[in-house]
Amino acid sequence: MNLVKVASAVLLGVSMMGLAACGEEEKSSSTATGAGATSAAAPAAEATSAAPAATAVAAGPAPSDKDLCTAAEKANVAFKKSAMDLIQKTGGEIPPAQAGKMLTDLAAGLTEAAGSSTTKAAATVKVIATQMTTAAGAADPITAGDTPEATKTGKEFNAACKAAGVTTHF
């Protein structure tokens, strides 16, 4: 997962909402508000169901790749929502300690989603979880998580999930 891209996307969303709140031209601000509200509302709705889905997958037998990918994507959406919320509270930055905690939480969600599965998708998401855990312990977790290896692993996971019929964004 490319954390710099995630942070940039979150900052873009925050910027769009900020522009909408500034009260520029009424027509353009209502358009920006609609776009910002839509993008903020969708992750919020999905994020609320992330934990139960991941728990249900890990509790039983090894999840299918479709279930695994769906649970991993929900954990990823919850992570992105948390990042966006934090950026809004801090005025555009994610303090390293909080970035580390968020990455640790994401890694736990991904590991839980993989459960006891041994498929290619499960192996790949477990590598992503390990990468996020390693990055979480760094002095600058965001930079530490933005590696060519993480990007490559994310693409491999996306491909494995696409084959299972699930679109993911790692």
C-alpha positions as a printed NumPy array, in Angstrom:
array([[  0.   ,   0.   ,   0.   ],
       [  1.379,   3.36 ,  -0.884],
       [  0.773,   5.463,   2.226],
       [  1.932,   8.676,   0.6  ],
       [ -0.776,   8.204,  -2.03 ],
       [ -3.327,   7.52 ,   0.723],
       [ -2.245,  10.62 ,   2.633],
       [ -2.332,  12.686,  -0.559],
       [ -5.812,  11.441,  -1.431],
       [ -7.013,  12.204,   2.072],
       [ -5.472,  15.678,   1.927],
       [ -7.162,  16.276,  -1.422],
       [-10.518,  15.324,   0.079],
       [ -9.931,  17.6  ,   3.054],
       [ -8.919,  20.43 ,   0.729],
       [-12.076,  19.999,  -1.337],
       [-14.214,  20.149,   1.797],
       [-12.302,  23.22 ,   2.966],
       [-12.936,  24.975,  -0.324],
       [-16.607,  24.165,  -0.114],
       [-16.783,  25.669,   3.365],
       [-15.081,  28.889,   2.274],
       [-18.202,  30.058,   0.467],
       [-16.679,  30.748,  -2.941],
       [-19.281,  31.012,  -5.664],
       [-22.453,  29.341,  -4.539],
       [-22.628,  27.077,  -7.582],
       [-19.019,  25.834,  -7.393],
       [-19.115,  25.45 ,  -3.63 ],
       [-22.249,  23.328,  -3.773],
       [-20.548,  21.106,  -6.359],
       [-17.444,  20.729,  -4.195],
       [-19.567,  20.075,  -1.12 ],
       [-21.489,  17.366,  -2.93 ],
       [-18.271,  15.685,  -4.062],
       [-16.7  ,  15.96 ,  -0.62 ],
       [-19.803,  14.775,   1.154],
       [-20.155,  11.786,  -1.142],
       [-16.548,  10.681,  -0.744],
       [-16.624,  11.197,   3.014],
       [-19.971,   9.471,   3.515],
       [-19.146,   6.325,   1.567],
       [-16.06 ,   5.351,   3.602],
       [-17.892,   6.192,   6.827],
       [-20.691,   3.809,   5.976],
       [-18.288,   1.048,   5.042],
       [-15.955,   1.671,   7.982],
       [-18.662,   1.009,  10.557],
       [-19.016,  -2.561,   9.361],
       [-15.275,  -3.278,   8.993],
       [-14.678,  -4.845,  12.389],
       [-17.65 ,  -7.246,  12.428],
       [-16.877,  -8.51 ,   8.932],
       [-13.228,  -9.158,   9.733],
       [-14.147, -10.893,  12.984],
       [-16.707, -13.119,  11.281],
       [-14.199, -14.181,   8.636],
       [-11.44 , -15.054,  11.115],
       [-13.701, -16.893,  13.577],
       [-14.657, -19.792,  11.328],
       [-12.826, -21.955,   8.843],
       [-10.354, -20.409,   6.395],
       [-12.155, -17.654,   4.507],
       [-12.635, -17.794,   0.77 ],
       [-10.542, -15.321,  -1.199],
       [-13.69 , -13.318,  -1.881],
       [-14.464, -13.007,   1.84 ],
       [-10.823, -12.328,   2.687],
       [-10.514,  -9.586,   0.063],
       [-13.803,  -8.008,   1.098],
       [-12.75 ,  -7.926,   4.767],
       [ -9.279,  -6.584,   3.887],
       [-10.778,  -3.823,   1.747],
       [-13.13 ,  -2.862,   4.589],
       [-10.131,  -2.639,   6.947],
       [ -8.355,  -0.488,   4.355],
       [-11.373,   1.816,   4.017],
       [-11.552,   2.151,   7.812],
       [ -7.83 ,   3.01 ,   7.842],
       [ -8.322,   5.697,   5.189],
       [-11.289,   7.14 ,   7.088],
       [ -9.229,   7.287,  10.278],
       [ -6.431,   9.037,   8.383],
       [ -8.867,  11.549,   6.937],
       [-10.451,  12.225,  10.33 ],
       [ -7.032,  12.722,  11.907],
       [ -5.856,  15.046,   9.13 ],
       [ -8.984,  17.136,   9.618],
       [ -8.349,  17.358,  13.383],
       [ -4.656,  18.19 ,  13.062],
       [ -4.878,  20.575,  10.136],
       [ -3.176,  18.38 ,   7.568],
       [ -0.656,  16.215,   9.368],
       [ -0.608,  12.777,  10.891],
       [  1.716,  12.726,  13.914],
       [  4.155,   9.77 ,  13.731],
       [  2.856,   8.129,  16.913],
       [ -0.704,   8.146,  15.614],
       [  0.392,   7.009,  12.155],
       [  2.128,   4.068,  13.81 ],
       [ -0.992,   3.16 ,  15.785],
       [ -3.157,   3.389,  12.672],
       [ -0.767,   1.141,  10.727],
       [ -0.708,  -1.334,  13.616],
       [ -4.514,  -1.392,  13.636],
       [ -4.594,  -1.895,   9.863],
       [ -2.088,  -4.749,  10.116],
       [ -4.223,  -6.414,  12.798],
       [ -7.339,  -6.077,  10.63 ],
       [ -5.558,  -7.563,   7.629],
       [ -4.163, -10.457,   9.653],
       [ -7.609, -11.123,  11.072],
       [ -9.134, -11.002,   7.581],
       [ -6.637, -13.592,   6.333],
       [ -7.449, -15.904,   9.201],
       [ -6.126, -19.412,   8.612],
       [ -6.26 , -19.17 ,   4.829],
       [ -3.196, -20.276,   2.891],
       [ -4.157, -18.981,  -0.56 ],
       [ -2.078, -16.54 ,  -2.615],
       [ -4.362, -13.67 ,  -1.535],
       [ -3.947, -14.62 ,   2.133],
       [ -0.17 , -14.938,   1.853],
       [  0.037, -11.565,   0.134],
       [ -2.193,  -9.758,   2.639],
       [ -0.114, -11.245,   5.462],
       [  2.996,  -9.751,   3.827],
       [  1.217,  -6.381,   3.667],
       [  0.349,  -6.705,   7.374],
       [  3.992,  -7.443,   8.18 ],
       [  5.111,  -4.442,   6.113],
       [  2.63 ,  -2.188,   7.929],
       [  3.75 ,  -3.502,  11.326],
       [  7.388,  -2.818,  10.419],
       [  6.542,   0.676,   9.167],
       [  4.518,   1.391,  12.313],
       [  7.657,   1.037,  14.43 ],
       [  9.697,   3.502,  12.364],
       [ 10.401,   7.104,  13.363],
       [  8.43 ,   8.215,  10.283],
       [  5.843,   5.477,   9.692],
       [  4.309,   7.072,   6.586],
       [  7.647,   7.252,   4.771],
       [  8.672,   3.811,   6.028],
       [  5.476,   2.298,   4.628],
       [  5.952,   3.906,   1.219],
       [  8.376,   1.462,  -0.354],
       [  8.606,  -0.147,  -3.769],
       [  8.11 ,  -3.51 ,  -2.054],
       [  4.879,  -2.317,  -0.428],
       [  3.628,  -1.017,  -3.772],
       [  4.494,  -4.318,  -5.455],
       [  2.805,  -6.373,  -2.735],
       [ -0.283,  -4.167,  -2.922],
       [ -0.52 ,  -4.716,  -6.67 ],
       [ -0.15 ,  -8.488,  -6.173],
       [ -2.929,  -8.467,  -3.601],
       [ -5.179,  -6.36 ,  -5.847],
       [ -4.607,  -8.856,  -8.685],
       [ -5.371, -11.858,  -6.452],
       [ -8.558, -10.181,  -5.26 ],
       [ -9.578,  -9.198,  -8.78 ],
       [ -9.305, -12.877,  -9.728],
       [-11.65 , -13.609,  -6.801],
       [-14.108, -10.998,  -8.067],
       [-13.349,  -8.273,  -5.504],
       [-11.863,  -4.864,  -6.251],
       [ -9.326,  -3.715,  -3.662],
       [ -7.2  ,  -0.579,  -3.471],
       [ -3.865,  -1.438,  -1.88 ]])
